[in-house]
Amino acid sequence: MPVIVIANPKGGVGKSTLATNVAGCLAAHGCAVMLGDVDRQQSARQWLAQRPAALPPIRGWDVEPGEIVRPPKGTTHVVLDTPAGLHGKRLDAVLKIADRMLIPLQASLFDIQATHAFVQALREHKRGADLAIGLVAMRVREHTLAHEQLQQYLRTLPVPVLASLRDTQNYVQLAARGLTLWDVAPGRVERDLAQWAPLLEWITR
């Protein structure tokens, strides 16, 4: 059962947006998906509460500190949203069950610094050698100096950049209704789906 963790110690980088859309894509492809949330804000759980019942189901998981290693029976894929400041025992608990980790970040100095330190910590962790890690640039505004600087930085990291997702209101509007890119007509989000293609290949590889 693949466990995909969405993590970055920096808050506000788009972890919940990435987590909900990964879960939505897997559900749309017929997987029995569980979306867990260990963030105090419980953004993923709130999103699930808005999700229409007629859509491909995504199961929720009330994750408690001592229960993080017990996904519900029948689950084929787990997507785990995590809080800002993930470290110490909570990071250890997450890494015990993680098969893959997606690290979202934006084009800011604070995101870059936090991500650099986090990637280094992961590589030094005892589970670091066994964990598949990928970076996802979020809210990208192409042809800006900030984007160019982010791309230069990403090329210095020993972790692949899987996708650059544009800054669009599609994610905001869909999230407010419990939806993902895979829950609406493809023509409406064609550009966004194209940006997700290499990321989904990595997830399902």
WOPE-V514676 format. One record per residue. N is the residue number from 0. PHI is phi in whole degrees, -180 to 180 (* if undefined). OMEGA is omega in whole degrees, -180 to 180 (none if undefined). NEAR is the number of other C-alpha atoms within 10 Angstrom. Layout:
N_PHI_OMEGA_NEAR + N_PHI_OMEGA_NEAR
This chain:
0_*_-180_11 + 1_-64_175_15 + 2_-118_-178_19 + 3_-107_-178_24 + 4_-102_176_24 + 5_-106_-172_27 + 6_-148_169_29 + 7_-169_-179_28 + 8_-65_179_18 + 9_-83_177_22 + 10_-81_175_15 + 11_72_-178_14 + 12_-96_180_22 + 13_104_-178_20 + 14_-61_-177_27 + 15_-68_176_25 + 16_-60_180_21 + 17_-67_-178_23 + 18_-62_-177_24 + 19_-67_-179_27 + 20_-75_173_21 + 21_-63_179_25 + 22_-63_-180_25 + 23_-63_179_24 + 24_-66_179_19 + 25_-62_179_23 + 26_-64_180_21 + 27_-64_179_19 + 28_-94_172_10 + 29_89_179_11 + 30_-80_174_18 + 31_-90_-168_18 + 32_-99_171_24 + 33_-116_177_24 + 34_-108_179_25 + 35_-99_-175_26 + 36_-143_177_26 + 37_-107_176_23 + 38_-89_180_18 + 39_-58_-179_9 + 40_-70_177_11 + 41_55_-179_16 + 42_-62_-179_19 + 43_-65_179_24 + 44_-66_178_21 + 45_-65_177_14 + 46_-64_179_18 + 47_-60_-180_20 + 48_-65_179_13 + 49_-92_-172_13 + 50_-74_180_19 + 51_-62_-176_12 + 52_-66_-177_10 + 53_-76_-178_6 + 54_-82_175_14 + 55_-51_-171_20 + 56_-71_171_19 + 57_-128_-179_22 + 58_-81_174_17 + 59_-91_-180_19 + 60_-144_177_18 + 61_-79_-174_13 + 62_-84_176_17 + 63_-113_-176_12 + 64_-50_-177_10 + 65_-90_-173_8 + 66_-115_-171_10 + 67_-66_-178_19 + 68_-98_-177_14 + 69_-125_175_11 + 70_-66_180_21 + 71_-66_-179_12 + 72_-64_178_6 + 73_89_-179_10 + 74_-78_177_15 + 75_-102_180_16 + 76_-141_176_19 + 77_-117_171_29 + 78_-119_-174_26 + 79_-118_175_28 + 80_-86_-175_25 + 81_-126_-177_28 + 82_-85_169_23 + 83_-65_178_16 + 84_74_-179_16 + 85_-64_-180_18 + 86_-165_174_15 + 87_60_-176_8 + 88_-64_179_10 + 89_-66_176_15 + 90_-65_178_15 + 91_-59_-179_15 + 92_-64_179_16 + 93_-66_-177_20 + 94_-69_177_21 + 95_-62_-176_13 + 96_-110_-175_18 + 97_-76_171_22 + 98_-101_-179_18 + 99_-138_177_19 + 100_-133_174_21 + 101_-106_-180_22 + 102_-115_177_25 + 103_-83_175_29 + 104_-154_179_27 + 105_-115_-176_24 + 106_-84_174_22 + 107_-137_180_13 + 108_-60_-178_12 + 109_-67_177_12 + 110_-64_-178_19 + 111_-63_-180_18 + 112_-64_-180_11 + 113_-64_-179_16 + 114_-68_179_23 + 115_-59_-180_15 + 116_-67_-179_12 + 117_-68_178_20 + 118_-61_179_19 + 119_-63_179_13 + 120_-64_179_13 + 121_-65_-179_16 + 122_-67_180_15 + 123_-87_-179_11 + 124_-71_-178_15 + 125_-62_178_13 + 126_-96_-174_14 + 127_-59_-177_15 + 128_-69_-177_11 + 129_-95_-172_13 + 130_-98_174_17 + 131_-82_-175_16 + 132_-122_176_24 + 133_-141_179_20 + 134_-100_176_21 + 135_-132_176_22 + 136_-78_-175_22 + 137_-111_176_21 + 138_52_-176_20 + 139_-76_172_18 + 140_-114_-176_17 + 141_-65_177_13 + 142_64_173_8 + 143_-116_180_11 + 144_-64_180_11 + 145_-61_179_16 + 146_-66_179_19 + 147_-63_179_14 + 148_-66_178_14 + 149_-63_-180_20 + 150_-62_178_15 + 151_-63_179_11 + 152_-67_-177_13 + 153_-60_180_19 + 154_-70_180_11 + 155_-90_-177_9 + 156_-89_179_14 + 157_-84_-178_12 + 158_-135_-178_14 + 159_-71_172_13 + 160_-92_-172_20 + 161_-87_-178_22 + 162_-164_171_19 + 163_-122_-175_24 + 164_-100_-172_22 + 165_-70_176_17 + 166_-83_-176_14 + 167_-144_178_12 + 168_-75_179_10 + 169_-55_-178_14 + 170_-64_-179_19 + 171_-66_-177_13 + 172_-67_179_12 + 173_-70_-178_18 + 174_-62_-179_22 + 175_-64_-179_13 + 176_-113_-180_14 + 177_72_-176_19 + 178_-112_174_22 + 179_-130_179_25 + 180_-60_-175_23 + 181_-91_-179_19 + 182_-106_180_16 + 183_-128_-179_11 + 184_-58_-177_9 + 185_-55_-179_12 + 186_-62_-179_9 + 187_-73_-176_11 + 188_-127_-174_15 + 189_-57_-179_11 + 190_-64_-179_12 + 191_-70_179_19 + 192_-61_179_16 + 193_-64_180_12 + 194_-70_180_15 + 195_-81_-172_19 + 196_-53_180_12 + 197_-67_178_14 + 198_-67_-180_20 + 199_-68_177_16 + 200_-63_179_10 + 201_-67_-179_13 + 202_-66_-174_17 + 203_-95_-177_8 + 204_-62_none_6
